Amino acid sequence: MSKVCLNHPDSPATDRCTACFKPLCDDCVLLHEGHSFCSEECISQSVRTTENINQFKLAEKRSNFKRFIARLFKFIIFIGILAGVVYFLMKKGVIKF
């Protein structure tokens, strides 16, 4: 970490911006949801990024659920066909229980 704040070269850097990693002194730090930022712009970029990540994760969950339902439906159809074949073979006398 840089030893001094980029905005105040005479002040020691005590933190970094979460978004751009700029070294900051205590006077320059803006706290938002427990994270340190150098400006409102970096805060808004971080909020947008978090929202985009959350939307992506939600879309991924929906996609995974749709895939699961499709596989379950195919499995049920397969079991139905298999049961039909077994029933047919039992009626013909090929399979006996």
PLY file of the C-alpha trace (Angstrom):
ply
format ascii 1.0
element vertex 97
property float x
property float y
property float z
element edge 96
property int vertex1
property int vertex2
end_header
0.00 0.00 0.00
1.20 3.50 -0.72
2.39 5.27 2.40
0.52 8.51 1.69
-2.95 9.57 0.60
-3.07 10.60 -3.06
-5.32 13.57 -2.19
-3.24 14.67 0.83
0.46 13.82 0.32
1.24 15.00 3.84
-1.22 12.48 5.41
-0.49 8.77 5.82
-2.73 6.37 3.94
-4.80 4.26 6.31
-7.09 2.49 3.82
-7.73 1.83 0.12
-10.80 2.44 -2.00
-12.68 -0.82 -2.48
-13.40 0.01 -6.14
-10.21 1.63 -7.48
-7.68 0.74 -4.73
-6.57 4.35 -4.36
-4.74 4.92 -1.03
-6.77 7.10 1.32
-6.26 8.94 4.58
-8.93 9.06 7.30
-10.26 12.37 5.95
-10.86 10.98 2.45
-12.55 7.68 3.34
-16.26 7.41 2.53
-17.87 4.40 4.19
-20.71 2.56 2.48
-22.06 -0.75 3.78
-18.85 -1.42 5.67
-16.53 -0.73 2.72
-14.18 2.20 2.14
-14.47 4.33 -0.98
-12.77 7.45 -2.31
-15.79 9.00 -4.06
-19.51 8.75 -4.73
-18.62 7.55 -8.24
-16.75 4.54 -6.84
-19.66 3.83 -4.50
-22.15 3.86 -7.40
-19.85 1.64 -9.52
-19.62 -0.84 -6.66
-23.40 -0.84 -6.17
-23.97 -1.40 -9.91
-21.43 -4.22 -9.98
-23.08 -5.89 -6.97
-26.52 -5.58 -8.60
-25.20 -7.08 -11.86
-23.61 -9.99 -10.01
-26.85 -10.64 -8.11
-28.87 -10.55 -11.35
-26.43 -12.97 -12.98
-26.65 -15.37 -10.01
-30.46 -15.23 -10.09
-30.52 -15.92 -13.85
-28.12 -18.82 -13.31
-30.35 -20.31 -10.59
-33.39 -20.03 -12.86
-31.50 -21.68 -15.70
-30.34 -24.51 -13.45
-33.91 -25.05 -12.22
-35.24 -25.19 -15.79
-32.55 -27.74 -16.70
-33.48 -29.82 -13.65
-37.18 -29.80 -14.59
-36.36 -30.79 -18.18
-34.18 -33.69 -17.00
-36.83 -34.82 -14.52
-39.47 -34.76 -17.26
-37.21 -36.83 -19.57
-36.55 -39.31 -16.77
-40.27 -39.73 -16.08
-40.93 -40.32 -19.80
-38.08 -42.86 -19.91
-39.51 -44.74 -16.90
-42.94 -44.72 -18.54
-41.58 -46.16 -21.78
-39.55 -48.76 -19.88
-42.63 -49.78 -17.89
-44.60 -50.07 -21.13
-41.95 -52.31 -22.70
-41.83 -54.53 -19.60
-45.65 -54.77 -19.56
-45.71 -55.64 -23.26
-43.05 -58.35 -22.81
-44.91 -59.80 -19.81
-48.14 -60.00 -21.88
-46.27 -61.81 -24.66
-44.81 -64.24 -22.14
-41.20 -63.28 -22.75
-40.77 -62.10 -19.15
-42.31 -64.02 -16.26
-42.38 -63.07 -12.60
0 1
1 2
2 3
3 4
4 5
5 6
6 7
7 8
8 9
9 10
10 11
11 12
12 13
13 14
14 15
15 16
16 17
17 18
18 19
19 20
20 21
21 22
22 23
23 24
24 25
25 26
26 27
27 28
28 29
29 30
30 31
31 32
32 33
33 34
34 35
35 36
36 37
37 38
38 39
39 40
40 41
41 42
42 43
43 44
44 45
45 46
46 47
47 48
48 49
49 50
50 51
51 52
52 53
53 54
54 55
55 56
56 57
57 58
58 59
59 60
60 61
61 62
62 63
63 64
64 65
65 66
66 67
67 68
68 69
69 70
70 71
71 72
72 73
73 74
74 75
75 76
76 77
77 78
78 79
79 80
80 81
81 82
82 83
83 84
84 85
85 86
86 87
87 88
88 89
89 90
90 91
91 92
92 93
93 94
94 95
95 96
